[in-house]
């Protein structure tokens, strides 16, 4: 095998393929390409012919993007499902992460295993509509002929690795992506085949779970293919996260996760026990209302997010006593699916646009702090918080977040972190094979310069704002959060 030099990371998302080629020792990006997934007429956003992923990869890697590469890592969308027959032929289009058709099946499966506590004990997570275990039950109930043909089940990154290796007899996955299936336990490192049979009605073959640095194999040309992983795990690897690091991801909803040394078992189901791509764990907490809180407030005030941020900075911490409890579409942390938001502290002097704008930012960030506190209360160390998502660039978010989170906030530059993580895994696997890299830790790559925001002297102010929020939360939903 040639000496180390270039590695590639491929991220196959729900919409397209991104390829980055990196220097295997430093992580410097040398080349990159991107292409959307080609969609056929009538294809739904919830499912796709997986051959489209290969076509997209070919387009993203054209013009010699992969020239000189010694190893490739694959990042794929979590929770996708490929159902194959005994000959390796897909029995139906791949079901994507965003497919919500299995909501009823997820609830039924939860009830059948004794509720939330039964599932968290079994696999560290509770079935959701997106999870493969729920998708299998949906296929069994709605497409029984297809269900009867299913002999093998793969995740998107598993299928792509298998294709690149020439469809060998052995199929593989990694512990990170496996932990999002609903039938593999991050605590035990084993599949729960009884849960697969419960969902589908019969047993199927599942891919072998590789160790973090273990390669999936080599192509006939000698190109090393690493284990690959799910996109969230790949992004954590691309960001260079380690123990003490947490991530707050700002989408319409919010996701909070951290690197931890063990799998957490949370009988309330608030924490999902995912594994990461390094041998550690990624406990995850979800909140239902993040940027949607800001957008709703901006719409009410007749502005956009940038204008809302500008307004908020004209107010002061605590928003003149105005508190927005941002449960606008119910909430997951705490579990209040049918509740609504609350605006408290209305007085004549607080009824101004800038105070409502400030209350929206503080309410959103306090809700995310609730999620961080769930992890902290379960022994997860949080020394710094990485803030991801376009809303993290808003001046009001950056001004308020450090004091509320109570720790350093890192705002990394925009980059293809899932693809970078896949490339870093490829370098790790290649180095382990060549004997130049430890199998226990990934290579140390230089991280791009990021904004570092410190709580500084604002920590006491942040505590006061937080207490104001908690007081309203407890008055409105007494005991809901303390039960987590």
ZAMARGU-4260 file (C-alpha; in steps of 0.2 Angstrom, whole numbers, plus 5000, padded with zeros to 4 digits):
<rodrens>
0) 5000/5000/5000 | 5007/5017/4996 | 5013/5029/5009 | 5000/5042/5017 | 4997/5058/5007
5) 4978/5061/5003 | 4962/5055/5009 | 4944/5059/5005 | 4928/5061/5014 | 4911/5058/5006
10) 4896/5065/5014 | 4879/5058/5006 | 4866/5069/5014 | 4847/5069/5010 | 4849/5081/4996
15) 4867/5079/4988 | 4885/5072/4989 | 4900/5082/4995 | 4918/5076/4993 | 4933/5084/5001
20) 4951/5078/4999 | 4962/5082/5013 | 4981/5080/5017 | 4981/5065/5028 | 4993/5072/5041
25) 4987/5090/5043 | 4969/5089/5037 | 4971/5103/5025 | 4957/5103/5012 | 4966/5101/4995
30) 4950/5099/4983 | 4932/5097/4985 | 4916/5094/4974 | 4898/5094/4976 | 4882/5087/4967
35) 4864/5086/4971 | 4855/5069/4971 | 4846/5067/4954 | 4828/5064/4957 | 4816/5055/4945
40) 4799/5061/4942 | 4787/5056/4956 | 4801/5052/4969 | 4796/5058/4986 | 4807/5067/4997
45) 4804/5053/5010 | 4812/5039/4999 | 4824/5038/4984 | 4832/5025/4972 | 4849/5023/4981
50) 4857/5022/4963 | 4855/5041/4963 | 4868/5042/4977 | 4880/5033/4966 | 4876/5045/4951
55) 4878/5060/4963 | 4895/5053/4969 | 4901/5051/4952 | 4896/5069/4948 | 4904/5076/4964
60) 4920/5067/4961 | 4922/5071/4942 | 4937/5080/4934 | 4950/5071/4945 | 4944/5076/4962
65) 4949/5059/4969 | 4965/5058/4960 | 4979/5052/4971 | 4968/5047/4986 | 4974/5032/4996
70) 4958/5030/5007 | 4940/5035/5008 | 4928/5038/5022 | 4909/5038/5020 | 4897/5049/5030
75) 4878/5045/5027 | 4862/5052/5033 | 4857/5044/5050 | 4841/5034/5051 | 4839/5029/5033
80) 4834/5012/5028 | 4839/5000/5014 | 4829/4984/5013 | 4838/4971/5002 | 4833/4953/4997
85) 4844/4938/4999 | 4853/4943/4983 | 4857/4960/4988 | 4843/4969/4978 | 4833/4982/4986
90) 4815/4977/4988 | 4809/4995/4988 | 4817/5013/4987 | 4827/5018/5002 | 4818/5026/5016
95) 4825/5043/5021 | 4828/5051/5038 | 4814/5063/5035 | 4801/5050/5032 | 4788/5053/5046
100) 4775/5039/5040 | 4780/5027/5055 | 4774/5038/5069 | 4760/5026/5074 | 4772/5011/5072
105) 4785/5020/5084 | 4771/5022/5097 | 4765/5004/5095 | 4783/4997/5097 | 4786/5008/5112
110) 4771/5002/5121 | 4775/4984/5116 | 4791/4984/5126 | 4784/4991/5142 | 4785/5009/5137
115) 4800/5022/5137 | 4809/5014/5151 | 4809/4997/5142 | 4817/5004/5127 | 4830/5014/5136
120) 4835/4999/5145 | 4836/4989/5130 | 4845/5000/5117 | 4846/5017/5126 | 4833/5026/5114
125) 4815/5026/5111 | 4808/5023/5094 | 4804/5038/5083 | 4796/5038/5066 | 4813/5041/5058
130) 4822/5026/5066 | 4824/5010/5055 | 4816/4999/5068 | 4800/5009/5066 | 4802/5010/5047
135) 4803/4991/5047 | 4786/4989/5056 | 4779/5002/5044 | 4784/4991/5029 | 4778/4975/5038
140) 4761/4983/5040 | 4759/4993/5023 | 4770/4983/5011 | 4768/4965/5017 | 4775/4958/5001
145) 4790/4968/5001 | 4792/4964/5020 | 4792/4946/5016 | 4807/4948/5004 | 4818/4957/5016
150) 4833/4947/5020 | 4846/4960/5024 | 4845/4978/5031 | 4858/4992/5028 | 4860/5010/5032
155) 4864/5023/5019 | 4883/5024/5023 | 4883/5005/5024 | 4876/5003/5007 | 4888/5015/4999
160) 4903/5007/5007 | 4897/4990/5001 | 4895/4997/4983 | 4912/5005/4983 | 4920/4988/4989
165) 4911/4979/4974 | 4897/4972/4984 | 4907/4959/4994 | 4899/4945/5004 | 4903/4954/5021
170) 4893/4969/5025 | 4898/4982/5038 | 4893/4997/5048 | 4900/5007/5063 | 4894/5009/5081
175) 4889/5027/5078 | 4877/5024/5064 | 4871/5008/5072 | 4866/5017/5088 | 4853/5026/5078
180) 4843/5011/5072 | 4833/5007/5087 | 4840/4989/5088 | 4858/4991/5093 | 4864/4996/5110
185) 4878/5008/5113 | 4879/5001/5131 | 4882/4983/5126 | 4889/4985/5109 | 4877/4972/5102
190) 4861/4970/5091 | 4844/4966/5099 | 4839/4954/5085 | 4822/4951/5095 | 4818/4969/5092
195) 4821/4967/5073 | 4810/4952/5073 | 4797/4961/5083 | 4796/4975/5071 | 4797/4966/5054
200) 4790/4949/5059 | 4806/4939/5055 | 4825/4939/5056 | 4836/4947/5044 | 4855/4949/5041
205) 4863/4964/5049 | 4880/4971/5045 | 4895/4968/5056 | 4899/4983/5067 | 4917/4988/5065
210) 4929/4996/5077 | 4932/5014/5075 | 4949/5013/5065 | 4945/4996/5057 | 4944/4997/5038
215) 4929/4990/5029 | 4940/4983/5016 | 4950/4988/5000 | 4944/4990/4982 | 4952/4979/4969
220) 4963/4994/4965 | 4970/4994/4983 | 4960/5009/4989 | 4956/5008/5007 | 4938/5011/5013
225) 4936/5015/5031 | 4921/5010/5042 | 4911/5026/5038 | 4898/5033/5050 | 4882/5043/5052
230) 4882/5061/5047 | 4881/5068/5065 | 4895/5057/5071 | 4905/5062/5056 | 4902/5080/5060
235) 4908/5078/5078 | 4924/5070/5071 | 4926/5084/5059 | 4924/5097/5072 | 4937/5088/5083
240) 4926/5086/5098 | 4933/5077/5113 | 4928/5075/5131 | 4921/5091/5139 | 4914/5097/5122
245) 4896/5099/5119 | 4887/5105/5103 | 4871/5116/5102 | 4864/5115/5085 | 4852/5128/5080
250) 4839/5123/5068 | 4820/5125/5068 | 4821/5113/5082 | 4837/5112/5093 | 4849/5097/5096
255) 4861/5097/5110 | 4874/5083/5112 | 4891/5080/5121 | 4906/5068/5120 | 4905/5056/5135
260) 4915/5041/5141 | 4900/5030/5143 | 4882/5026/5137 | 4869/5034/5147 | 4853/5025/5152
265) 4839/5038/5155 | 4822/5030/5160 | 4813/5046/5155 | 4819/5045/5137 | 4825/5063/5137
270) 4843/5057/5133 | 4846/5047/5118 | 4862/5036/5120 | 4871/5037/5103 | 4888/5031/5101
275) 4901/5042/5092 | 4914/5037/5078 | 4929/5036/5090 | 4924/5023/5103 | 4916/5036/5115
280) 4897/5041/5116 | 4886/5055/5110 | 4872/5057/5122 | 4859/5068/5114 | 4844/5079/5120
285) 4832/5087/5108 | 4821/5103/5110 | 4807/5106/5099 | 4808/5125/5098 | 4824/5134/5093
290) 4825/5145/5078 | 4806/5143/5075 | 4804/5154/5091 | 4815/5167/5083 | 4806/5166/5066
295) 4789/5167/5074 | 4793/5182/5084 | 4801/5191/5069 | 4785/5188/5059 | 4775/5195/5074
300) 4786/5211/5074 | 4786/5212/5055 | 4805/5209/5053 | 4818/5196/5049 | 4831/5187/5060
305) 4844/5200/5057 | 4831/5214/5061 | 4826/5204/5077 | 4844/5202/5083 | 4846/5221/5080
310) 4830/5225/5090 | 4835/5213/5104 | 4852/5221/5107 | 4842/5238/5110 | 4835/5230/5126
315) 4844/5224/5141 | 4847/5207/5150 | 4830/5201/5157 | 4820/5211/5144 | 4812/5222/5157
320) 4805/5207/5165 | 4797/5200/5149 | 4799/5181/5148 | 4795/5170/5133 | 4793/5152/5137
325) 4796/5145/5119 | 4785/5130/5119 | 4776/5136/5103 | 4774/5118/5096 | 4774/5108/5111
330) 4791/5103/5119 | 4802/5088/5120 | 4813/5094/5135 | 4802/5092/5146 | 4790/5081/5137
335) 4775/5092/5134 | 4769/5088/5117 | 4752/5097/5118 | 4757/5113/5128 | 4759/5130/5121
340) 4771/5145/5123 | 4769/5158/5137 | 4773/5176/5137 | 4774/5182/5155 | 4779/5198/5164
345) 4769/5210/5153 | 4769/5228/5160 | 4767/5244/5151 | 4786/5248/5151 | 4790/5230/5144
350) 4778/5231/5130 | 4790/5237/5117 | 4797/5227/5101 | 4815/5227/5108 | 4810/5219/5124
355) 4799/5205/5115 | 4814/5202/5103 | 4826/5200/5118 | 4814/5189/5127 | 4813/5178/5111
360) 4832/5176/5111 | 4833/5173/5130 | 4819/5161/5129 | 4826/5150/5115 | 4843/5150/5123
365) 4836/5146/5141 | 4827/5131/5133 | 4843/5125/5126 | 4852/5128/5142 | 4838/5116/5150
370) 4844/5103/5138 | 4863/5106/5143 | 4858/5105/5161 | 4850/5088/5158 | 4867/5081/5152
375) 4876/5090/5166 | 4864/5083/5179 | 4869/5065/5172 | 4887/5068/5175 | 4892/5074/5157
380) 4906/5087/5158 | 4903/5102/5148 | 4919/5114/5147 | 4914/5122/5131 | 4900/5123/5119
385) 4901/5123/5100 | 4887/5133/5092 | 4881/5127/5075 | 4869/5133/5063 | 4866/5150/5053
390) 4857/5157/5068 | 4873/5156/5078 | 4880/5170/5068 | 4867/5182/5074 | 4874/5195/5086
395) 4861/5193/5099 | 4864/5175/5100 | 4882/5177/5102 | 4880/5191/5115 | 4868/5181/5126
400) 4873/5163/5124 | 4889/5162/5134 | 4882/5170/5150 | 4867/5158/5149 | 4877/5142/5145
405) 4889/5147/5158 | 4904/5142/5148 | 4915/5146/5133 | 4906/5146/5117 | 4914/5141/5101
410) 4907/5147/5084 | 4917/5137/5071 | 4918/5144/5053 | 4906/5136/5040 | 4913/5120/5033
415) 4908/5103/5027 | 4911/5095/5044 | 4903/5078/5040 | 4914/5076/5025 | 4929/5082/5035
420) 4925/5069/5048 | 4924/5055/5035 | 4940/5060/5028 | 4948/5061/5046 | 4941/5043/5049
425) 4949/5038/5032 | 4966/5045/5038 | 4964/5036/5055 | 4960/5019/5047 | 4974/5021/5034
430) 4987/5026/5047 | 4982/5011/5058 | 4984/4999/5044 | 5001/5007/5040 | 5006/5007/5058
435) 5009/5026/5059 | 4993/5030/5069 | 4987/5023/5085 | 4971/5013/5084 | 4964/5021/5100
440) 4964/5039/5094 | 4961/5048/5078 | 4974/5059/5070 | 4976/5076/5077 | 4971/5088/5063
445) 4973/5107/5064 | 4956/5115/5067 | 4950/5131/5058 | 4951/5147/5067 | 4934/5150/5077
450) 4926/5163/5086 | 4928/5161/5105 | 4915/5169/5116 | 4918/5170/5135 | 4904/5172/5148
455) 4916/5185/5157 | 4908/5197/5169 | 4891/5193/5162 | 4889/5176/5171 | 4880/5184/5186
460) 4868/5193/5174 | 4866/5177/5165 | 4861/5168/5181 | 4848/5181/5185 | 4840/5180/5167
465) 4840/5161/5169 | 4832/5162/5186 | 4818/5173/5179 | 4815/5160/5165 | 4815/5145/5177
470) 4803/5154/5189 | 4790/5156/5174 | 4793/5138/5168 | 4790/5131/5186 | 4774/5142/5188
475) 4768/5136/5171 | 4773/5118/5172 | 4777/5114/5190 | 4788/5099/5192 | 4789/5095/5173
480) 4808/5098/5172 | 4813/5091/5189 | 4806/5074/5184 | 4819/5073/5170
</rodrens>
